[in-house]
Amino acid sequence: MFARMRWAPARRPLVAVATPAEVLADTDVGLLGATERQRSASLRDPADRAAYVAAHLLVRRCAAALSGRPVADLAVHQWCADCGAVGHGRPSIAGSPDVHVSWAHSRGAVVAAASWHPVGVDVETLPPNGSGAGGFPGLAPAEQWQLRSAADPSLLALRHWVRKECLVKAGAATLDGAHRIDLSRVVERHDRAGRSVSRYHGLRLVDWCDPARRALVAVAGAGVPVVRSSTDLAAVNRKGSIRR
């Protein structure tokens, strides 16, 4: 039996954000499974391939730190409930059904999470200020109206979208029904780190800008996430699960 995380607030996801280079600098790509290696090899663009590999490695670090299992023992599985295929769909950690995981990647940034409860994460490259709010068809009518008076409509549209992606990954919504989720009236506050915190149907929605990586990050989970760097998790993985 592996010891559960001795630190672990039961309802708070463990989240890490990094650039692909930060993850790949000190993580063994040999940890990837056959399906993951096949998928990464099919990506022609080196930047896309690096982001894919980094996200799949980073989620292992999160899951290892949460569960206390060695990183080398963790196998990441994905299975699609719609088509029955492996390699995409809802992810899981083999042998750890109580550990929920999620990851996302964009050019220049990856995010991953592990939690004892359903969790979803997303990351998107920040849009140039004033670039407009097109490209987000999943916005509700009230959200689209809200954009008209926003100081930065493109950023607000992106914030709505990444939070909805998180809700989908956490199992609280579907992509087809994203336009029926209205986040325009959720009550927000800011925590000590300056992150926006709100609540939607029992889930905490947290999002923030990461200037160093030019990215917008969002998390949906049972509690406000604990955010650690890839380097911190690498050290934790060598020593065992995180202590508070």
C-alpha positions as CSV (number, residue, x, y, z in Angstrom):
1,M,0.0,0.0,0.0
2,F,1.2,3.5,-0.8
3,A,0.8,6.1,1.8
4,R,-1.7,8.8,1.0
5,M,-0.3,12.3,0.8
6,R,0.5,13.3,4.4
7,W,0.0,17.0,3.7
8,A,-3.0,16.8,1.4
9,P,-5.9,19.0,2.2
10,A,-8.7,16.6,1.1
11,R,-10.5,19.0,-1.1
12,R,-7.7,21.0,-2.7
13,P,-6.2,20.0,-6.1
14,L,-2.5,20.0,-6.5
15,V,-1.6,22.0,-9.7
16,A,1.6,22.8,-11.5
17,V,2.2,25.2,-14.4
18,A,5.4,25.3,-16.4
19,T,6.9,25.8,-19.9
20,P,7.6,22.6,-21.8
21,A,11.3,23.4,-21.5
22,E,11.1,23.5,-17.7
23,V,9.5,20.1,-17.6
24,L,11.6,18.4,-20.2
25,A,14.9,19.7,-18.7
26,D,14.8,17.2,-15.8
27,T,12.1,14.6,-16.5
28,D,12.7,11.3,-18.3
29,V,10.6,11.1,-21.5
30,G,11.0,7.3,-21.2
31,L,8.2,7.4,-18.6
32,L,5.7,7.8,-21.4
33,G,3.7,4.7,-22.4
34,A,3.5,3.2,-25.8
35,T,0.3,5.0,-26.7
36,E,1.6,8.3,-25.6
37,R,4.9,7.9,-27.6
38,Q,2.9,7.0,-30.6
39,R,0.7,10.0,-30.3
40,S,3.6,12.4,-29.7
41,A,5.4,11.0,-32.7
42,S,2.4,11.8,-34.9
43,L,2.6,15.5,-34.0
44,R,4.7,17.1,-36.8
45,D,5.3,20.5,-35.2
46,P,8.1,20.3,-32.6
47,A,6.5,22.8,-30.3
48,D,3.2,20.9,-30.3
49,R,5.1,17.7,-29.6
50,A,7.1,19.2,-26.8
51,A,4.0,20.6,-25.1
52,Y,2.2,17.2,-25.4
53,V,5.1,15.3,-23.9
54,A,5.6,17.9,-21.1
55,A,1.9,17.9,-20.1
56,H,1.9,14.1,-19.8
57,L,5.1,14.1,-17.7
58,L,4.0,17.0,-15.5
59,V,0.7,15.2,-14.6
60,R,2.7,12.2,-13.4
61,R,4.7,14.5,-11.1
62,C,1.4,15.9,-9.6
63,A,-0.1,12.4,-9.2
64,A,3.1,11.1,-7.6
65,A,3.3,14.0,-5.1
66,L,-0.4,13.6,-4.2
67,S,-0.4,9.8,-3.8
68,G,3.1,9.1,-2.6
69,R,3.7,6.6,-5.5
70,P,7.0,6.8,-7.4
71,V,6.8,8.6,-10.7
72,A,8.3,5.7,-12.5
73,D,5.4,3.5,-11.4
74,L,2.7,5.7,-12.8
75,A,1.0,4.9,-16.1
76,V,-1.4,7.4,-17.6
77,H,-4.4,6.0,-19.4
78,Q,-7.0,7.8,-21.6
79,W,-10.3,6.2,-22.7
80,C,-13.1,7.8,-24.7
81,A,-16.6,6.9,-23.6
82,D,-18.0,8.0,-26.9
83,C,-16.0,5.9,-29.3
84,G,-14.3,3.4,-27.0
85,A,-10.8,4.3,-28.3
86,V,-7.7,4.7,-26.1
87,G,-5.3,7.6,-26.4
88,H,-7.9,10.4,-25.9
89,G,-10.8,11.1,-23.6
90,R,-11.0,11.1,-19.8
91,P,-7.6,10.4,-18.2
92,S,-6.7,8.3,-15.2
93,I,-3.8,6.8,-13.4
94,A,-3.5,3.0,-13.6
95,G,-3.9,1.4,-10.2
96,S,-5.0,4.6,-8.5
97,P,-8.7,5.0,-9.2
98,D,-9.1,7.5,-6.3
99,V,-6.6,9.9,-7.9
100,H,-8.3,12.3,-10.4
101,V,-6.0,13.9,-13.0
102,S,-6.2,16.6,-15.7
103,W,-3.8,18.4,-18.0
104,A,-3.8,20.9,-20.8
105,H,-1.1,22.5,-23.0
106,S,-0.7,25.4,-25.4
107,R,2.4,26.7,-27.1
108,G,4.7,27.8,-24.4
109,A,2.8,26.6,-21.3
110,V,1.5,23.4,-19.8
111,V,-0.7,22.8,-16.7
112,A,-1.5,19.6,-14.8
113,A,-3.4,18.6,-11.7
114,A,-4.1,15.7,-9.4
115,S,-6.8,15.6,-6.8
116,W,-8.8,13.2,-4.6
117,H,-11.9,14.7,-6.2
118,P,-12.8,15.4,-9.9
119,V,-10.7,18.2,-11.3
120,G,-10.2,20.0,-14.6
121,V,-7.5,22.4,-15.8
122,D,-7.0,24.4,-19.0
123,V,-4.3,26.8,-20.3
124,E,-4.4,29.2,-23.2
125,T,-2.0,31.7,-24.6
126,L,-2.9,35.2,-23.6
127,P,-4.4,37.3,-26.5
128,P,-3.0,40.7,-27.5
129,N,-5.0,43.4,-25.8
130,G,-7.7,44.7,-28.0
131,S,-7.5,41.8,-30.4
132,G,-11.3,41.2,-30.2
133,A,-13.3,38.4,-28.8
134,G,-13.9,36.1,-31.7
135,G,-13.3,32.4,-31.8
136,F,-15.3,31.5,-28.7
137,P,-18.7,30.1,-29.9
138,G,-19.4,28.5,-26.6
139,L,-20.2,31.8,-24.8
140,A,-23.7,32.3,-23.4
141,P,-25.8,35.3,-24.6
142,A,-25.3,37.1,-21.3
143,E,-21.5,36.6,-21.6
144,Q,-21.5,38.0,-25.1
145,W,-23.4,41.0,-23.9
146,Q,-20.9,41.4,-21.0
147,L,-18.0,41.6,-23.5
148,R,-19.4,44.8,-25.0
149,S,-18.5,46.8,-21.9
150,A,-15.3,45.0,-20.9
151,A,-12.0,46.8,-20.8
152,D,-10.4,43.9,-22.5
153,P,-13.1,41.8,-24.3
154,S,-10.6,39.3,-25.7
155,L,-9.2,38.5,-22.2
156,L,-12.7,38.2,-20.7
157,A,-13.8,35.9,-23.5
158,L,-10.8,33.7,-23.0
159,R,-11.4,33.6,-19.2
160,H,-15.0,32.4,-19.7
161,W,-13.8,29.8,-22.2
162,V,-10.9,28.3,-20.1
163,R,-13.2,28.0,-17.1
164,K,-15.8,26.2,-19.1
165,E,-13.2,23.8,-20.4
166,C,-12.3,23.1,-16.8
167,L,-15.9,22.4,-15.9
168,V,-16.1,20.0,-18.9
169,K,-13.0,18.1,-17.8
170,A,-14.2,18.0,-14.2
171,G,-17.4,16.3,-15.4
172,A,-19.7,19.2,-14.6
173,A,-20.6,20.2,-18.2
174,T,-20.2,19.1,-21.8
175,L,-18.7,20.9,-24.7
176,D,-22.0,20.8,-26.6
177,G,-23.7,22.5,-23.7
178,A,-21.0,25.1,-23.1
179,H,-23.2,27.9,-24.5
180,R,-25.7,27.2,-21.7
181,I,-23.2,27.8,-18.9
182,D,-23.4,31.5,-17.9
183,L,-20.4,32.7,-15.9
184,S,-21.2,36.4,-16.4
185,R,-22.8,36.6,-12.9
186,V,-20.6,34.4,-10.8
187,V,-19.4,36.2,-7.7
188,E,-15.6,36.5,-7.8
189,R,-13.0,37.3,-5.1
190,H,-9.2,37.4,-5.2
191,D,-7.0,35.3,-3.0
192,R,-3.6,36.3,-1.6
193,A,-1.9,35.3,-4.8
194,G,-4.1,37.6,-6.9
195,R,-6.0,34.7,-8.5
196,S,-9.7,35.0,-9.2
197,V,-11.8,32.6,-7.2
198,S,-15.5,31.9,-7.8
199,R,-18.0,29.0,-7.5
200,Y,-20.1,27.2,-10.0
201,H,-22.4,24.3,-9.0
202,G,-20.3,23.3,-6.0
203,L,-17.0,23.6,-7.8
204,R,-14.3,26.2,-7.1
205,L,-13.3,28.0,-10.3
206,V,-9.9,29.6,-10.1
207,D,-8.1,31.4,-12.9
208,W,-5.1,33.7,-13.2
209,C,-2.6,35.2,-15.7
210,D,0.9,33.8,-15.7
211,P,2.9,36.7,-17.3
212,A,6.2,34.7,-17.4
213,R,4.6,32.2,-19.7
214,R,2.1,34.5,-21.4
215,A,-0.7,32.2,-20.4
216,L,-4.1,32.2,-18.8
217,V,-4.6,29.3,-16.4
218,A,-7.8,27.9,-15.0
219,V,-8.7,25.1,-12.5
220,A,-12.1,23.7,-11.5
221,G,-12.1,21.5,-8.4
222,A,-13.5,20.8,-5.0
223,G,-11.3,23.5,-3.4
224,V,-8.9,26.3,-4.2
225,P,-5.8,24.6,-5.7
226,V,-2.4,24.4,-4.2
227,V,-0.1,25.6,-7.0
228,R,3.5,24.4,-7.1
229,S,6.3,24.7,-9.7
230,S,7.6,21.9,-11.8
231,T,10.9,22.1,-9.9
232,D,9.2,21.9,-6.5
233,L,7.4,18.7,-7.6
234,A,10.5,17.2,-9.0
235,A,12.1,17.6,-5.6
236,V,9.0,16.2,-3.9
237,N,9.0,13.2,-6.3
238,R,12.5,12.4,-5.2
239,K,11.6,12.5,-1.5
240,G,8.0,11.4,-1.3
241,S,4.7,13.1,-1.0
242,I,4.3,16.8,-0.1
243,R,4.3,18.0,3.4
244,R,2.6,21.3,4.2
